[in-house]
């Protein structure tokens, strides 16, 4: 009797490990979403920032990992530590920005230009209210549409 229970436990453990391995393999090899051709939520930088900054974390989670196309005015163009181009779009909040990390560098983009950028929303990170610093909304894997 004891031998049968031991064999049963070994079979169950082996099945669980095999299923976990298959699921892990499928997740690891899942293809990346093609941002350029993906359907996007279309909005303006001002509206998108206002919506994310003023709603609860639970509601803002509905925008996380969604493809968004935002139209706005360029506040600043720079590069991050990895050498990727970062475009900051103006919002209605002084000091708050829509932070867009570009997948490919955008050509001829300067402060004051009007652009449409499409990317994946990674969320809103709050600033410091005690120091009167607003937060930023972050988009990654961005492409310039216009």
Secondary structure, 3 states (H helix, E strand, C coil): CHHHHHHHHHHHHHHHHHHHHHHHHHHHCCCCCCCCCCCCEEEEHHHHHHHHHHCCHHHHHHHCCCEEEEEEEEEEEEECCCCCEEEEEECCCCCCEEEEEECCCCCCCCCCCEEEEEEEEEEEECCCCCCCCCCEEEEEEEEECC
